[in-house]
Amino acid sequence: MALEGATVPNEIPKIPDTEILGSHAAPVQSTAGEGYDVRDFRNALGSFATGVTIVTARSRSGGLYGMTANSFTSVSLTPPLVLWSASLYAQSLPAFQEGSHFVVNILAHDQIDLSNKFARSHENKFAEIDHMIPECGAPVLIGAAAHFECRNEYRHYGGDHIIFIGHVERYAYTHKPTLLFCRGKYMRGEPLIPT
């Protein structure tokens, strides 16, 4: 007997098998042939949470350049090498190709606006942005969680991107929570289990 005005829940929502079982239960997509969906492939890559960086450089003429990148990773501890990649179509690419150094600024969780600004094309991205110029000449952004000052060591072409490998000459870091990006959304990087 139902009480007057009481609502009876419909069915309990079913959780898709892939949410429970993992990617082995999801449809497998091919990157060969006409059915290759670049957007879908990008969505799949977006499952991997990455840190958000702004890579900066100084051109030969002295101009300051920067772009948001989430392709940053370490390569080697001895020697200290890191890498990141940029689109061959990026407007500021020549500054990074010609510059002797670049700085990888790892963004803190409260720097979403900065990430968005450097992800777009602007005449002067550094206008009204707090930064300092270290010995290497490429800008360090004030408030970042960490930064790596790198000598522009190697460049490799891969598809529609160029991969930059830098020899880290100097670095600094804090324990500020970092800015992460996953599945098209910003997230805050903090430990799941407190120490």
Backbone as a chain_set.jsonl record, in Angstrom:
{"seq": "MALEGATVPNEIPKIPDTEILGSHAAPVQSTAGEGYDVRDFRNALGSFATGVTIVTARSRSGGLYGMTANSFTSVSLTPPLVLWSASLYAQSLPAFQEGSHFVVNILAHDQIDLSNKFARSHENKFAEIDHMIPECGAPVLIGAAAHFECRNEYRHYGGDHIIFIGHVERYAYTHKPTLLFCRGKYMRGEPLIPT", "coords": {"N": [[0.85, -1.168, 0.0], [0.708, 2.125, -0.987], [1.713, 5.226, 0.351], [-0.143, 8.242, 0.451], [0.896, 10.813, -1.676], [3.523, 10.032, -1.556], [6.52, 9.304, -3.31], [7.407, 6.838, -5.601], [10.36, 5.293, -6.308], [11.649, 4.954, -9.602], [13.384, 2.699, -11.574], [16.567, 1.604, -10.32], [19.305, 3.412, -11.446], [21.234, 2.014, -14.072], [24.621, 1.232, -14.106], [26.961, 1.652, -16.635], [28.685, -1.163, -18.079], [31.357, -0.632, -18.721], [32.082, 1.271, -16.868], [32.32, -0.195, -14.581], [33.89, -2.444, -15.204], [36.095, -1.623, -16.802], [38.342, -0.497, -19.473], [38.741, -2.714, -21.077], [36.265, -3.778, -21.52], [35.024, -1.964, -23.101], [34.005, -0.654, -26.355], [36.349, -1.271, -28.93], [38.276, 0.939, -30.802], [39.448, 1.748, -34.096], [42.356, 3.211, -35.584], [42.839, 3.198, -38.203], [41.925, 3.62, -41.625], [38.772, 4.861, -43.061], [36.969, 5.21, -40.965], [38.25, 6.388, -38.837], [38.108, 8.495, -36.139], [39.135, 11.488, -35.25], [38.469, 13.272, -33.204], [37.284, 11.567, -31.317], [39.49, 9.981, -30.697], [41.078, 11.907, -29.499], [39.495, 12.411, -27.246], [39.795, 9.96, -25.941], [42.551, 10.034, -25.319], [42.391, 12.093, -23.52], [41.645, 10.859, -21.193], [43.806, 10.448, -19.668], [45.096, 11.997, -16.982], [46.812, 15.039, -16.787], [49.42, 17.286, -15.775], [49.298, 20.873, -15.891], [51.059, 23.175, -17.792], [52.846, 26.21, -18.512], [54.874, 27.0, -21.065], [57.669, 28.96, -21.629], [59.578, 31.352, -23.549], [62.28, 33.341, -24.939], [62.552, 35.255, -27.799], [64.95, 35.657, -30.524], [64.926, 38.339, -31.119], [64.243, 39.405, -28.739], [61.627, 39.347, -27.832], [58.988, 38.172, -25.669], [57.547, 34.996, -25.222], [54.945, 32.557, -24.808], [53.203, 29.495, -24.153], [50.407, 27.441, -23.325], [50.749, 24.131, -22.239], [50.246, 20.635, -21.991], [51.829, 18.526, -22.377], [54.148, 17.955, -21.072], [56.862, 16.117, -19.647], [59.135, 14.126, -17.664], [62.362, 12.984, -18.747], [64.971, 12.022, -18.209], [67.091, 11.513, -15.374], [69.835, 11.665, -15.048], [71.671, 12.601, -17.595], [69.866, 15.594, -16.439], [66.966, 15.706, -18.017], [64.072, 16.958, -19.702], [60.907, 16.923, -21.48], [58.647, 18.42, -23.882], [55.901, 19.105, -26.106], [54.936, 20.885, -29.08], [52.472, 22.204, -31.302], [52.956, 22.16, -34.829], [51.743, 24.254, -36.012], [51.561, 26.332, -34.276], [51.589, 29.768, -33.482], [53.672, 30.959, -32.073], [55.765, 29.23, -32.385], [58.296, 29.621, -33.83], [59.825, 31.176, -32.003], [60.393, 29.359, -29.975], [61.824, 27.46, -31.365], [64.086, 28.88, -32.157], [65.112, 29.962, -29.822], [67.579, 29.827, -27.208], [66.997, 28.824, -24.739], [64.289, 27.571, -22.694], [61.552, 27.866, -20.383], [59.772, 25.747, -18.28], [56.853, 26.217, -16.706], [55.139, 24.996, -14.088], [51.817, 24.975, -13.405], [49.978, 26.264, -10.593], [47.07, 25.28, -8.698], [45.357, 27.485, -8.607], [45.653, 28.934, -10.926], [44.082, 28.947, -13.258], [42.971, 30.93, -14.951], [45.297, 32.025, -16.015], [46.294, 29.832, -17.442], [44.277, 29.593, -19.397], [44.578, 32.064, -20.697], [47.143, 31.862, -21.89], [46.674, 29.816, -23.603], [45.427, 30.822, -25.758], [45.646, 32.892, -28.75], [47.397, 35.918, -28.604], [48.488, 39.306, -28.87], [50.362, 40.357, -26.988], [51.038, 38.337, -24.621], [52.155, 38.617, -22.142], [51.447, 41.01, -21.041], [50.473, 42.69, -18.199], [50.99, 40.442, -16.651], [52.47, 38.899, -13.945], [55.854, 38.322, -13.786], [59.266, 37.126, -13.873], [62.637, 37.525, -15.046], [64.991, 35.165, -15.326], [68.497, 34.082, -15.303], [68.653, 32.546, -17.667], [67.018, 33.841, -19.476], [64.417, 33.292, -20.397], [60.996, 33.742, -19.432], [59.928, 33.355, -16.001], [56.998, 32.511, -14.413], [55.259, 34.229, -11.923], [54.081, 32.786, -8.951], [53.714, 30.185, -9.791], [53.622, 26.591, -9.263], [55.954, 25.187, -9.594], [59.061, 25.46, -11.414], [61.138, 24.933, -14.305], [64.193, 25.676, -15.631], [65.482, 25.489, -18.749], [67.985, 24.432, -21.068], [67.722, 24.54, -24.512], [67.918, 21.646, -25.939], [67.491, 19.359, -27.779], [65.531, 18.694, -30.739], [62.755, 17.062, -32.156], [60.796, 15.837, -34.819], [57.422, 14.844, -34.869], [54.739, 13.633, -36.362], [52.158, 15.977, -36.388], [53.406, 17.634, -34.622], [56.192, 19.143, -32.84], [58.805, 17.953, -30.894], [60.333, 19.039, -28.034], [63.324, 18.733, -26.297], [64.751, 19.426, -23.279], [67.625, 20.391, -21.404], [67.774, 20.514, -18.048], [68.821, 23.252, -16.278], [68.454, 24.817, -14.008], [66.124, 24.782, -11.285], [63.047, 25.148, -9.369], [60.738, 24.507, -6.733], [57.512, 24.213, -5.061], [55.133, 23.224, -2.524], [52.606, 23.701, -3.298], [49.244, 22.892, -4.264], [48.823, 21.467, -7.475], [47.712, 22.343, -10.833], [45.582, 20.348, -12.7], [44.567, 18.58, -15.692], [41.963, 16.818, -17.101], [39.886, 14.774, -19.075], [38.761, 16.971, -20.382], [38.412, 18.877, -18.405], [39.457, 21.111, -15.786], [41.287, 20.22, -12.863], [42.144, 19.816, -9.392], [45.256, 19.093, -8.084], [45.857, 17.058, -5.54], [46.816, 15.003, -2.722], [45.17, 11.825, -2.429], [45.164, 10.282, -0.185], [45.784, 11.463, 2.919], [48.977, 12.418, 4.255]], "CA": [[0.0, 0.0, 0.0], [1.509, 3.342, -1.098], [1.221, 6.373, 1.09], [-0.554, 9.336, -0.418], [1.915, 11.836, -1.886], [4.876, 9.466, -1.579], [6.998, 8.963, -4.643], [8.016, 5.519, -5.713], [11.459, 5.416, -7.271], [11.6, 4.086, -10.78], [14.44, 1.701, -11.425], [17.89, 2.096, -9.949], [20.037, 3.591, -12.714], [22.233, 0.989, -14.358], [25.955, 1.746, -14.407], [27.494, 0.926, -17.801], [29.712, -2.164, -17.775], [32.719, -0.073, -18.817], [32.369, 2.006, -15.629], [32.647, -1.186, -13.565], [34.894, -3.4, -15.648], [37.281, -1.001, -17.369], [38.389, -0.296, -20.922], [38.701, -3.991, -21.796], [34.873, -4.068, -21.856], [34.535, -0.895, -23.978], [34.236, -0.907, -27.782], [37.69, -0.944, -29.401], [38.248, 1.781, -32.001], [40.621, 1.632, -34.955], [42.863, 4.467, -36.135], [43.098, 2.965, -39.629], [40.785, 3.672, -42.532], [37.86, 6.001, -43.092], [36.218, 5.349, -39.722], [39.059, 6.996, -37.778], [37.507, 9.718, -35.613], [40.197, 12.21, -34.544], [37.904, 13.837, -31.965], [37.116, 10.466, -30.376], [40.838, 9.619, -30.256], [41.478, 12.956, -28.558], [38.755, 12.157, -26.01], [40.432, 8.816, -25.277], [43.799, 10.541, -24.745], [42.014, 12.946, -22.403], [41.447, 10.047, -19.982], [45.052, 10.503, -18.908], [45.231, 13.291, -16.31], [48.141, 15.634, -16.924], [49.632, 18.596, -15.198], [49.184, 21.979, -16.844], [52.244, 24.03, -17.768], [53.038, 27.251, -19.529], [56.271, 26.993, -21.478], [58.012, 30.317, -22.053], [60.86, 31.527, -24.237], [62.594, 34.677, -25.451], [62.997, 35.144, -29.188], [66.231, 36.321, -30.821], [64.723, 39.795, -31.102], [63.976, 39.827, -27.362], [60.213, 39.214, -27.481], [58.631, 37.107, -24.737], [56.513, 34.115, -25.755], [54.539, 31.473, -23.931], [52.023, 28.728, -24.552], [49.945, 26.403, -22.409], [51.05, 22.791, -22.744], [50.114, 19.553, -21.009], [52.643, 17.42, -22.905], [55.408, 17.947, -20.329], [57.22, 14.932, -18.863], [60.567, 13.941, -17.448], [63.008, 12.03, -19.647], [66.159, 11.428, -17.609], [67.621, 12.182, -14.184], [71.258, 11.891, -15.289], [71.563, 14.028, -17.305], [68.496, 16.017, -16.144], [66.275, 16.074, -19.256], [62.61, 16.97, -19.746], [60.408, 17.203, -22.824], [57.289, 18.886, -24.119], [55.704, 19.21, -27.547], [54.115, 22.0, -29.564], [51.925, 22.05, -32.642], [53.705, 22.805, -35.909], [50.966, 25.405, -36.465], [51.534, 27.349, -33.22], [52.138, 31.047, -33.938], [54.916, 31.294, -31.37], [56.736, 28.151, -32.56], [59.645, 30.07, -34.187], [60.566, 31.643, -30.819], [60.866, 28.182, -29.246], [62.827, 26.791, -32.197], [65.296, 29.7, -32.236], [65.604, 30.341, -28.502], [68.569, 28.938, -26.605], [66.437, 28.289, -23.511], [62.868, 27.709, -22.4], [61.184, 27.574, -18.997], [58.499, 25.051, -18.068], [56.208, 26.682, -15.487], [54.049, 24.093, -13.694], [50.831, 25.869, -12.814], [49.299, 25.948, -9.344], [45.626, 25.063, -8.872], [44.627, 28.749, -8.707], [46.106, 29.668, -12.117], [43.261, 28.565, -14.411], [42.877, 32.069, -15.869], [46.593, 32.124, -16.697], [46.316, 28.736, -18.412], [43.385, 29.952, -20.501], [45.149, 33.198, -21.442], [48.278, 31.427, -22.708], [46.192, 28.828, -24.564], [44.871, 31.566, -26.899], [46.56, 33.806, -29.447], [47.362, 37.314, -28.168], [49.644, 40.096, -29.296], [51.33, 40.365, -25.898], [50.487, 37.519, -23.54], [52.782, 38.969, -20.871], [50.916, 42.266, -20.528], [49.806, 42.573, -16.897], [51.286, 39.132, -16.048], [53.652, 38.969, -13.079], [56.895, 37.377, -14.173], [60.641, 37.574, -13.693], [63.542, 36.998, -16.066], [66.206, 34.612, -14.719], [69.713, 34.099, -16.12], [68.461, 31.915, -18.982], [66.35, 34.791, -20.357], [63.006, 32.963, -20.617], [60.258, 34.178, -18.248], [59.372, 32.522, -14.935], [55.726, 33.096, -13.999], [55.116, 34.366, -10.473], [52.968, 32.026, -8.377], [53.661, 28.798, -10.281], [53.957, 25.583, -8.252], [57.348, 24.81, -9.842], [59.534, 25.825, -12.754], [62.383, 24.318, -14.766], [64.909, 26.498, -16.61], [66.074, 24.455, -19.605], [68.701, 24.712, -22.31], [67.028, 23.908, -25.633], [68.938, 20.675, -26.295], [67.174, 18.58, -28.993], [64.186, 18.816, -31.303], [62.376, 15.938, -33.015], [59.474, 15.99, -35.425], [56.537, 13.698, -34.718], [53.407, 13.96, -36.869], [51.862, 17.409, -36.496], [54.033, 18.317, -33.483], [57.636, 19.1, -32.675], [59.123, 17.577, -29.521], [61.494, 19.761, -27.501], [63.976, 18.123, -25.142], [65.56, 20.437, -22.614], [68.537, 20.041, -20.314], [67.422, 21.39, -16.926], [69.983, 23.902, -15.664], [68.035, 25.259, -12.676], [64.703, 24.54, -11.033], [62.551, 25.461, -8.028], [59.381, 23.978, -6.571], [56.801, 24.412, -3.804], [54.171, 22.147, -2.265], [51.268, 24.18, -3.648], [48.517, 21.957, -5.125], [49.0, 21.798, -8.889], [46.558, 22.35, -11.723], [45.535, 19.173, -13.563], [43.571, 18.601, -16.759], [41.536, 15.452, -17.422], [38.559, 14.669, -19.691], [38.259, 18.282, -20.764], [38.133, 19.719, -17.249], [40.528, 21.378, -14.835], [41.166, 19.576, -11.562], [43.138, 20.232, -8.398], [46.111, 17.963, -7.747], [46.149, 16.883, -4.124], [46.841, 13.577, -2.359], [43.915, 11.169, -2.048], [45.354, 9.802, 1.171], [46.642, 12.421, 3.621], [50.185, 11.825, 4.851]], "C": [[0.902, 1.239, 0.0], [0.879, 4.453, -0.291], [0.883, 7.485, 0.123], [0.558, 10.386, -0.486], [3.334, 11.293, -1.906], [5.276, 9.139, -3.003], [7.676, 7.613, -4.599], [9.146, 5.625, -6.72], [11.264, 4.469, -8.436], [12.65, 3.008, -10.579], [15.729, 2.366, -10.965], [18.686, 2.241, -11.239], [21.127, 2.546, -12.867], [23.545, 1.664, -14.725], [26.489, 0.958, -15.589], [28.618, -0.026, -17.39], [31.112, -1.577, -17.792], [33.083, 0.716, -17.568], [32.807, 1.044, -14.533], [33.867, -2.001, -13.971], [36.177, -2.771, -16.177], [37.263, -1.005, -18.887], [38.353, -1.601, -21.707], [37.279, -4.37, -22.197], [34.269, -3.022, -22.79], [34.772, -1.265, -25.435], [35.634, -0.446, -28.19], [37.572, -0.19, -30.72], [39.539, 1.591, -32.787], [41.049, 3.013, -35.444], [43.181, 4.33, -37.624], [41.802, 3.113, -40.416], [39.89, 4.881, -42.345], [37.117, 6.23, -41.781], [36.979, 6.017, -38.597], [38.488, 8.352, -37.4], [38.545, 10.422, -34.731], [39.69, 12.756, -33.213], [37.75, 12.749, -30.897], [38.467, 10.014, -29.827], [41.346, 10.638, -29.232], [40.767, 12.77, -27.217], [39.378, 11.003, -25.23], [41.741, 9.243, -24.62], [43.526, 11.4, -23.512], [41.726, 12.187, -21.122], [42.679, 10.075, -19.091], [45.198, 11.891, -18.303], [46.671, 13.784, -16.433], [48.216, 16.912, -16.108], [49.512, 19.645, -16.288], [50.402, 22.876, -16.679], [52.062, 25.193, -18.736], [54.531, 27.257, -19.809], [56.57, 28.357, -22.065], [59.386, 30.351, -22.71], [61.04, 33.0, -24.595], [63.118, 34.49, -26.865], [64.344, 35.84, -29.369], [66.112, 37.829, -30.763], [64.366, 40.31, -29.711], [62.53, 39.731, -26.93], [59.975, 38.034, -26.546], [57.449, 36.315, -25.287], [56.181, 33.031, -24.747], [53.317, 30.764, -24.473], [51.694, 27.69, -23.49], [50.215, 25.045, -23.036], [50.826, 21.77, -21.634], [50.902, 18.327, -21.452], [53.972, 17.273, -22.175], [55.628, 16.614, -19.61], [58.733, 14.894, -18.653], [61.089, 12.881, -18.404], [64.121, 11.286, -18.925], [66.556, 12.218, -16.373], [69.098, 12.528, -14.347], [71.576, 11.605, -16.752], [70.099, 14.429, -17.053], [67.787, 16.551, -17.394], [64.766, 16.019, -19.07], [62.18, 17.204, -21.186], [59.008, 17.775, -22.785], [57.135, 18.999, -25.624], [54.757, 20.352, -27.878], [53.643, 21.702, -30.98], [52.8, 22.775, -33.66], [53.016, 24.079, -36.397], [50.888, 26.508, -35.413], [52.221, 28.618, -33.708], [53.49, 31.351, -33.312], [56.005, 30.233, -31.547], [58.137, 28.643, -32.928], [60.465, 30.539, -32.98], [61.135, 30.462, -30.045], [61.937, 27.434, -30.046], [64.149, 27.549, -32.183], [65.924, 29.975, -30.871], [66.593, 29.33, -27.936], [68.021, 28.231, -25.368], [64.914, 28.377, -23.525], [62.662, 27.39, -20.923], [59.844, 26.863, -18.993], [57.983, 25.496, -16.702], [55.049, 25.738, -15.177], [53.042, 24.91, -12.899], [50.264, 25.332, -11.506], [47.792, 25.892, -9.61], [44.84, 26.356, -9.078], [45.026, 29.568, -9.945], [45.358, 29.268, -13.394], [43.189, 29.703, -15.426], [44.159, 32.242, -16.671], [46.708, 31.042, -17.773], [45.477, 29.082, -19.632], [43.956, 31.087, -21.345], [46.257, 32.729, -22.383], [47.892, 30.328, -23.704], [45.633, 29.507, -25.821], [45.942, 32.433, -27.545], [46.327, 35.23, -28.958], [48.587, 38.01, -28.717], [50.734, 40.056, -28.239], [50.745, 39.616, -24.705], [51.028, 37.929, -22.178], [52.319, 40.311, -20.316], [50.134, 41.974, -19.246], [49.967, 41.192, -16.256], [52.56, 39.264, -15.225], [54.646, 37.881, -13.48], [58.263, 37.978, -13.858], [61.497, 36.93, -14.768], [64.8, 36.482, -15.368], [67.379, 34.679, -15.691], [69.488, 33.56, -17.529], [67.72, 32.804, -19.97], [64.894, 34.513, -20.637], [62.227, 33.248, -19.334], [59.842, 33.052, -17.297], [58.109, 33.23, -14.454], [55.609, 33.089, -12.479], [53.892, 33.566, -10.011], [52.86, 30.598, -8.856], [54.063, 27.844, -9.156], [55.419, 25.157, -8.376], [57.764, 25.378, -11.184], [60.889, 25.176, -13.011], [62.979, 25.19, -15.851], [65.768, 25.551, -17.449], [66.834, 25.022, -20.787], [68.02, 23.902, -23.406], [67.995, 22.924, -26.298], [68.685, 19.959, -27.628], [65.758, 18.884, -29.448], [63.948, 17.633, -32.244], [60.98, 16.192, -33.56], [58.687, 14.696, -35.26], [55.141, 14.077, -35.164], [53.215, 15.453, -37.008], [52.44, 18.216, -35.334], [55.555, 18.255, -33.58], [57.897, 18.864, -31.19], [60.413, 18.288, -29.116], [62.029, 19.001, -26.294], [64.929, 19.152, -24.561], [66.423, 19.853, -21.514], [68.262, 21.026, -19.18], [68.699, 21.924, -16.289], [69.689, 24.355, -14.237], [66.555, 24.963, -12.519], [64.358, 24.974, -9.618], [61.139, 24.906, -7.936], [58.841, 24.261, -5.181], [55.92, 23.185, -3.581], [52.744, 22.625, -2.514], [50.558, 23.106, -4.469], [48.607, 22.412, -6.585], [47.682, 21.765, -9.642], [46.658, 21.143, -12.645], [44.468, 19.362, -14.625], [43.249, 17.166, -17.124], [40.112, 15.483, -17.962], [37.909, 16.029, -19.932], [37.978, 19.231, -19.619], [39.399, 19.927, -16.42], [40.236, 20.672, -13.524], [42.294, 20.069, -10.668], [43.942, 19.012, -7.967], [46.486, 17.955, -6.276], [46.139, 15.403, -3.794], [45.447, 13.058, -2.012], [43.977, 10.69, -0.609], [46.285, 10.775, 1.886], [47.852, 11.718, 4.245], [50.384, 12.323, 6.264]], "O": [[1.755, 1.39, 0.875], [-0.342, 4.6, -0.258], [1.543, 7.652, -0.903], [1.093, 10.794, 0.545], [4.264, 12.026, -2.243], [4.438, 8.737, -3.81], [8.422, 7.298, -3.672], [8.918, 6.008, -7.868], [10.785, 3.345, -8.283], [12.769, 2.465, -9.481], [15.944, 3.555, -11.199], [18.743, 1.308, -12.041], [21.848, 2.233, -11.92], [23.572, 2.565, -15.563], [26.479, -0.273, -15.564], [29.395, 0.262, -16.48], [31.961, -1.96, -16.988], [34.262, 0.826, -17.232], [33.579, 1.419, -13.651], [34.771, -2.218, -13.165], [37.252, -3.348, -16.008], [36.301, -1.455, -19.51], [37.977, -1.604, -22.879], [37.086, -5.182, -23.103], [33.127, -3.17, -23.226], [35.634, -2.091, -25.733], [36.052, 0.655, -27.83], [36.867, -0.616, -31.634], [40.591, 1.307, -32.214], [40.21, 3.879, -35.688], [43.731, 5.249, -38.23], [40.723, 2.773, -39.931], [40.197, 5.796, -41.581], [36.677, 7.349, -41.516], [36.433, 6.203, -37.51], [38.394, 9.251, -38.236], [38.798, 9.999, -33.603], [40.401, 12.708, -32.209], [38.046, 12.974, -29.723], [38.588, 9.701, -28.642], [41.963, 10.275, -28.23], [41.378, 12.954, -26.164], [39.477, 11.058, -24.005], [42.015, 8.856, -23.485], [44.325, 11.432, -22.576], [41.577, 12.801, -20.066], [42.603, 9.764, -17.903], [45.401, 12.863, -19.03], [47.62, 13.033, -16.21], [47.199, 17.533, -15.796], [49.614, 19.333, -17.475], [50.737, 23.287, -15.568], [51.235, 25.152, -19.648], [55.347, 27.488, -18.916], [55.818, 28.858, -22.901], [60.237, 29.496, -22.462], [60.097, 33.79, -24.56], [64.01, 33.677, -27.107], [64.817, 36.532, -28.467], [67.063, 38.523, -30.407], [64.203, 41.515, -29.519], [62.221, 40.006, -25.771], [60.673, 37.023, -26.62], [56.47, 36.892, -25.76], [57.02, 32.636, -23.937], [52.496, 31.361, -25.169], [52.582, 27.135, -22.842], [49.944, 24.831, -24.218], [51.173, 22.011, -20.478], [50.672, 17.222, -20.961], [54.839, 16.528, -22.631], [54.697, 16.051, -19.035], [59.497, 15.542, -19.368], [60.351, 11.988, -18.82], [64.21, 10.062, -19.012], [66.384, 13.436, -16.321], [69.561, 13.554, -13.848], [71.736, 10.439, -17.112], [69.189, 13.683, -17.414], [67.982, 17.703, -17.782], [64.246, 15.148, -18.373], [62.981, 17.629, -22.018], [58.283, 17.638, -21.8], [58.129, 18.99, -26.35], [53.901, 20.733, -27.079], [54.33, 21.033, -31.753], [53.316, 23.86, -33.393], [53.619, 24.885, -37.105], [50.22, 27.519, -35.631], [53.309, 28.557, -34.281], [54.358, 31.938, -33.959], [57.06, 30.328, -30.92], [59.107, 28.121, -32.379], [61.676, 30.321, -32.94], [62.241, 30.55, -29.512], [62.85, 26.845, -29.467], [65.216, 26.935, -32.196], [67.131, 30.197, -30.774], [66.461, 28.126, -28.159], [68.514, 27.169, -24.987], [64.331, 29.161, -24.275], [63.49, 26.731, -20.295], [58.891, 27.318, -19.626], [58.588, 25.198, -15.672], [54.077, 25.689, -15.93], [53.369, 25.469, -11.851], [50.092, 24.126, -11.329], [47.31, 26.398, -10.624], [43.759, 26.326, -9.666], [44.76, 30.769, -9.999], [45.937, 29.256, -14.48], [43.329, 29.472, -16.627], [44.12, 32.563, -17.859], [47.166, 31.31, -18.884], [45.912, 28.888, -20.767], [43.831, 31.075, -22.569], [46.308, 33.147, -23.54], [48.7, 29.953, -24.554], [45.393, 28.844, -26.831], [47.0, 32.676, -26.966], [45.188, 35.693, -28.903], [49.604, 37.374, -28.994], [51.89, 39.761, -28.541], [50.04, 40.199, -23.881], [50.417, 37.616, -21.157], [52.749, 40.711, -19.234], [49.248, 41.119, -19.223], [49.163, 40.812, -15.405], [53.599, 39.686, -15.733], [54.324, 36.693, -13.507], [58.392, 39.176, -13.61], [61.122, 35.904, -15.335], [65.595, 37.278, -14.869], [67.269, 35.261, -16.77], [70.074, 34.068, -18.485], [67.776, 32.561, -21.176], [64.18, 35.413, -21.079], [62.75, 33.017, -18.244], [59.462, 31.96, -17.721], [58.147, 34.416, -14.126], [55.834, 32.065, -11.833], [52.816, 33.657, -10.601], [51.999, 29.858, -8.38], [54.756, 28.235, -8.217], [56.051, 24.808, -7.38], [56.916, 25.737, -12.001], [61.667, 24.908, -12.095], [62.346, 25.423, -16.881], [66.669, 24.893, -16.928], [66.388, 25.972, -21.43], [67.77, 22.709, -23.236], [68.805, 23.327, -27.132], [69.551, 19.948, -28.503], [64.902, 19.278, -28.656], [64.823, 17.254, -33.022], [60.101, 16.693, -32.859], [59.206, 13.602, -35.479], [54.424, 14.765, -34.437], [54.008, 16.127, -37.665], [52.017, 19.345, -35.087], [56.121, 17.432, -34.3], [57.281, 19.5, -30.334], [61.445, 18.153, -29.773], [61.277, 18.666, -25.378], [65.798, 19.681, -25.255], [66.013, 18.945, -20.791], [68.487, 22.228, -19.327], [69.545, 21.161, -15.822], [70.555, 24.29, -13.365], [65.818, 24.902, -13.503], [65.237, 25.149, -8.774], [60.424, 24.84, -8.936], [59.597, 24.515, -4.244], [55.961, 22.23, -4.357], [51.787, 22.035, -2.011], [51.199, 22.461, -5.299], [48.481, 23.599, -6.883], [46.679, 21.236, -9.163], [47.683, 20.932, -13.294], [43.576, 20.197, -14.482], [44.148, 16.38, -17.424], [39.236, 16.131, -17.39], [36.711, 16.224, -19.726], [37.372, 20.283, -19.824], [40.277, 19.067, -16.353], [39.08, 20.541, -13.122], [43.267, 20.661, -11.135], [43.372, 18.011, -7.534], [47.321, 18.739, -5.826], [45.516, 14.618, -4.509], [44.649, 13.755, -1.386], [42.971, 10.691, 0.101], [47.449, 10.905, 1.508], [47.759, 10.578, 4.701], [51.347, 11.935, 6.926]]}, "num_chains": 1, "name": "protein.A"}
